[in-house]
Amino acid sequence: MSIRKDYEYDASIFSEEPEKIAALKWIIAKKLNDVDRTLILLYTDCLSYRKLGKRLHLSHTTVAGEIRRIKAFILEEYNKIKNNG
């Protein structure tokens, strides 16, 4: 009987996010300001400093610098969560 219970269908396994992804989403949603959140989300859509710079009428070097800063902040916040959790 315990074997049957161990292998019962559990729909929640399809909706659970890995811890790392959930933490990163939380950081992006709660720790970034609106501008930084928008910039990093646009970057994930474009995956190119030049394309994003063109969209925002900024130089690709400005975009690259801002994305590096935001990534560093996200990593710092993630490490805080990981080390404290």
KETORVO-661156 format. One record per residue: x, y, z of N, C-alpha, C in turn; residue in one letter. Coordinates in steps of 0.02 Angstrom, whole numbers, plus 50000, padded with zeros to 5 digits. Layout:
BEGIN
XYZXYZXYZa
...
***
This chain:
BEGIN
500404994050000500005000050000500435006350000m
500995006550035501415012450036501735013749967s
501875008349930502155009249863501655012849818i
501035010849822500515014149782500475021549799r
500505023249863500475030249885501075034149859k
501665031049860502265034349835502225036149761d
501845032249723501805033249651501135035949627y
500745038549672500115041549653500245047749609e
499775048949565499825054849521499765061149563y
500215065849551500205072249587500285077749535d
499745081149519499745086449468500205092249485a
500335093349549500745099049569501465098549545s
501695092549528502395092049505502505095749439i
501965096849402502035100449339502015107949347f
501795110349404501745117549413502275120349459s
502655116049492503165118549537503775120849498e
504035126649517504625129349484505245127349524e
505785126249490506405125049527506555131149571p
506865129849628506995135149677507365141049647e
507875139749607508285145149579507865149749535k
507455146949492507035151049448506535155149488i
506235152049537505755155749579506105161549615a
506705160449640507075165749674507255171349626a
507475169649566507645174749517507035178849496l
506465175449487505855179149470505655183849527k
505735181549588505555185649646506005191849649w
506655190849638507135196449638506945201549585i
506805199049525506635203649470505995207349485i
505495203849512504855207049525504865211749585a
505235209949637505195213649700505795218149717k
506375216549690506975220249710507205225349658k
507015224349595507225229049543506715234749538l
506965240749524506495246249511506185245249442n
505685249149427505315248349364505755248849302d
506215253549302506655254549244507115248549235v
507445246349289507895240649285507525234249266d
506935233349294506535227449278506355227349204r
506135233049179505955233549108506565232249064t
507125235149082507735234349043507965227049040l
507965223649096508205216649096507705212149060i
507065213649066506575209549029506615210748954l
506715216948934506815218348862507455215048837l
507975215148878508595211948858508495204348848y
508115201248892508005194048883507605192648819t
507225197548797506845196748735507305197748674d
507745202748678508185204348621508815200148619c
509115198948677509755195448683510315198748644l
510255205248635510775208948599510785216148625s
511385218348644511455225248667511295230148610y
511515228448551511395232848493510655233448477r
510305227748475509585228048459509205231848513k
509375230648576509035234148630509195241648629l
509825243148617510015250148612509645253748557g
509565250348500509205253248444508475254448463k
508165249648497507475250448520507385256348567r
507875257248611507825262348663508175268848646l
508465269148586508835275148564509415276648610h
509765271348629510365271948671510945268448636l
511545270148656512115266548627512155259548656s
512435254948618512495248048643512965247648703h
513445252248707513885252148765513525254348829t
513065259148822512655261148880512215255348902t
511895252048854511465246448870511875240848903v
512465239348875512895234048903513075235548975a
513255241748989513435243749057512865243049106g
512275245049085511685244549127511495237249139e
511525233149088511355226049095511865222649141i
512505224149135513005221349180512865223349253r
512675229649263512515232049330511915228249359r
511395227549318510785224149341510925216749355i
511295213449311511475206449322511875205549386k
512335210149399512735209749460512285210549522a
511805215049518511335216049573510915209849585f
510665206949531510255200849536510665195249567i
511275194449545511715189149572511855190349646l
511975196549665512105198249735511495196549778e
510905198349755510285196849791510165189349795e
510305185849740510205178649739510675175249790y
511295177449792511775174649840511565175949912n
511265181749925511015183249992510465178250011k
510015177049965509465172249977509745165249988i
510195163349944510485156649947510865155450011k
511245160450034511645159750094511245160250158n
510685163850155510265164650215509705159550219n
509555156450163508985151850161509195145050175g
***
